Amino acid sequence: MFKKVKINMKNIGIVSCNNWMNKIVEDLMLKQELINNKINAEIISWENKTIDYSKFDCLILRSVWGYQNKYLEFKEWLKMIKDKNILLLNSPDIIIDNIRKNKQFDILKKNNIPFITTSFAYNENDLVEKINLNFPSVIKPIISGSGENTYLINHNNLSNLGYILQKAKNILNQSDNGIMIQPYINGIENGEYACIFIDGINTHNMLRFPGVFSEKKKPIFLLNIPNCVKKIANDVSNIEDFFGYLYMRVDIVLKDGNPIIMEVELADPDLMFKYIENEKIRNQGIKILSKKIIRRMM
């Protein structure tokens, strides 16, 4: 008689939030692929205080969109996960640095990566002065998401300046937050490149259309991107401060023919697998993500 051997299956939590839990195609695709690989996977909300995290071998931060409105709570949650020594991908340290755009741009500057010209303001007088020096301006919070509280200040909307400054003042009063002032990039309405990396592999590239100042359009899967865009994306992927990342999205625009970084997304980026119409390519990307997660737990 052969004795049955009990196999302990790995448990993975795909971290979402109350508003988006079990609603995001990308989360559901990842969950199913992990299950296909004999992994117990479930989608959870970081806001659920009743979760027993000790049962998870690994957590994957995904659709936590809206955390910027509960930033202090979210920061405490990250600290709790780190203190409990729970494997979170991306890591709490990478995430907390990434969502603070001033820290993110400091890392890019240190590594000689060209990024959009950005000034930071931490009080109202400083903000008004820097807007005047950089007119027209795009202003948005240092800790932000989904284009929330992002405004274009130009000659066409000066009548709304008081309202915009009041919204900015509210942000300046938030702990750890501040305002970024950036120039408006002509041609941004034609899209920006989004280069997606999984554990160092550039799995796919998209042309995305931020819907803040122009008509929102569906992202387009790109078979080819300019070599200069590819090079700067690879340079960002190899930055030592980002070492150990599971996933990364690098958003890039061409300004006068030269690539500049708009943002490096390491916290909760939409990886845009769902917009790839070719089923084989789409599934291959999800399989790579799943495989890399499983390998991290070995």
N, C-alpha and C positions, 0 to 999 in steps of 0.2 A: 504494500500500500504506500502510495506517495502522500506525503504530508503537504497540505495546502499551505502555500506561502502567501501571507497577507501583503499586498502591495499598497503602500501609502501614496495616494495620488497627491500631486501638488495642487495648491489652492492659490488662485490669483484673483485679486480684486481690481476691476477696471473702474477707476474713480471718476465719478461724474458729480452732479449736484442735484438738489431737489427739483429744479426746473427742467433739467434735461435728461434725467436718468431714464434709460431704456427708450429714448426717443431718437438717438443719433445713429444713423446708418453705420458710420465708421466704428462706433463702439460695438454694435451688434455683430458686425462682420468679424471684428477681432475676437469677440467672445466665442463665436461659432468655430473659428479656426483653431483656437486654443482647445476647445472641447474636442474637435476632430483629432487633436494630438494628445488625447487622454489627460487633459488638464481640467480640473474643476475651476470654472471661471464664472464670475458673477459681476454684474454692474452694481456699484454701490454709490451712495452720496456721501461726500466728505462732511456734509452738514448733519448727518445722522449720528447723534451722540450715543446711540445704543449699540453700535457695532463693536464686536469683539475682534480686534485686529490681530490677536495672537493666533488666529486660525489661518492667517494668510502667509504664504511663503514669499509673496511679492505683490506690490501694488503698482499699477500703471496709471499715471495721472493723465486723464483725457478731458472730457467735456465739463470742466469746472467753470464754465463761462459765467461771468458775473461776479467772480470772486473779488473784483476790484471794489465792489460796493460793500463787501464784508472783509476788507483786507486784514484788519487786525485779528479777526477770528481765523481767517485763512492762514495767516502767519503763525498763529498759535497752533493750529492743526499741523502745519509742517514741522514745527518744533517738537510736538508730541510724537509724530512719526519718527523723527530723527532720534529723540531720546529713547524711544522703545526699540531702537535698532532694527526697524522694519525696512526691508529693501523697497525703496520707492524709485521708480524710473519715470522721468528723470529725477536725479537726487534732489533733496531739499535745498542743498547749498546752490546747485545750479539754478533751480527754480527761483529762489529768493533774489539772487543776483539778476536774473533775467527779467523779472517783472519790474524791477527798478531800472527804468530806461537810462538814468544817469550813470548807474553802475555798468550797464550793458555797453553804453557808448565809450565809457572809460576803457573797457577791455578792448574794444575795436581800435581806439586811438593808440593804446599801448602796443598793439600788434600791427600798426601802420595800415589798417584797413580803411579805405575811404568810405565815409558815411554821410548822410544828409547833415548839412550844417545845422547845429542845434544849440540854442541858448537855454539856460535853466533859470527860472525865477522862483523865489521862495517867499516873497512878500509882494504886496500890491504895487508899491512904488517901483520896485525892480521890474515887475511885469510890464507896467505902462511904458517905462523907459525903453525896454527891449523891444516892445511892439513898435514903437516909433522909429527905432533904429533898423527894424527889419520889416518895413511895410512894402507890400502886403504880407501878412503873416498867417501861418496856421498855428493854432495853439491847442494843446491837449494835455491831459494829466500825465505826470511821470508814471504813475501806476494806472493803467487804462486797459480797455478792452473793447473790441467790436465797434470802434469808432465813437464810443460814448463820450460826450462832452468834448468833441473835437469841432473846432470852429475855424472858418476862414474869415479873416478880417481884411477887407479891401474897401475901395471907394463905393461899392454897391451896397454895403450893409453897415455903413457907419452909424445909421440910425439905431441899429441893434447893439451898438458897442456897450452901452450901459448894462444891458441884460447879460451880454457875454462876460463882461468884467465881474458882474455879481456871481455868475456861475463859477468863474475862475476863483473868486475870493473864497467861495465855499470849499473849493478843492484845496486852496492854500492853507485852510484851517485844519485840514485832515492830517493826522499823524503820519509821518514818513513821506508825505506826498508833496507835490510842487507842480509847476507848469513848464512844459516845453514850448519853445517858440522856434518855429521852422519856416523856411521860405516855401511858398507854393511852387511845386515842380510843374512847369508847363509840359503838357503831354501825358500827365499821370492818368488822365481819363482814358487814354489808349491802353492802359494796363501796366502792370509791373510783373516781373518774373518772380516766380516762387519755386525755389529749388529745394526739394525734400530729400533729406538724408536719413537713413536708418542705420545706426551703428557704423557710420563712416561710408556707407554705400549710397550714392546718389540714385535712388530708385526711380524717381520721375520728376518732371519739371512741368510747371503750369504757367499760364498767363492768367493772372487774376485781376479783377476790376473792383478796387475798393469803392464802396457805394456811398461814401461820405459826401463827396462833392460832385458826383456824376451818376449817371444811370447805372444801377447795379446789374451786372451781367454774369452769366454762368462762366466759371473758369474754363479755360481751354487747355487740354492736354497737348504738350509740345513734344514732338519727336526730336527736334533739334533746337538748341539755343546758341546765341553768339558765343564764340570762344572766350571773349573777355568776361562774359557773365559766368560762364562755367568756371573760369579760373578764380574769380573772386569768391564764388560760392565754395569752391574746394579749399581756398585759403582760410575761410571762416570755419569750415568743418574741422580744420586741423589746429585751431587755436588751443593752446594748452589749457587755458581756463575752462574750456568746454569739454575737457577730456572725460570720457566715460559716459557721454550722452547716449541715450537710446534713439531719440528722434530729434530732428531739427528741421525747421523751415527757414530758409534765408530769402527775404524779400528784397529785390534789387530793381532799380530803375536805371535807365540810360539818360544821362544829363550831358548834352553836347557830345554824345557818342561815347561817353565814359561811364562805366558802371559805378553806382554808389549804393551802399546798403541803406535801405529804409528801416529795416528792423530784422533782428534775429529772434526767432520764436522757439524757445526751449521749454516753455511752461505748458501751454495747452493749445498748441497750434492745430487748426484744421489741416490734416495731412492730405485731404482732397482726393483720396482714393475713389470716392463715390462718383467723381466727375470724369473718371477715365472710362470711356465707352467700350474700349476693347477689354472684354471680360478676362482674357488670358493675362494681359498686363496688370489689370486691377487685382486679380487674385494672386498673381505672383508677388506683388508688393505686400499684400496682407500676409502671405505665407512667410516672406522674409522677416516682417515685423514679429510675427508669432515665434518663428525659429530663434530670433535673437533674444527674445524675452526668455524663452525656455532655457537657452544656453546660459543666461545670467544666473539661473537658479541651480545650475549643476555644481 
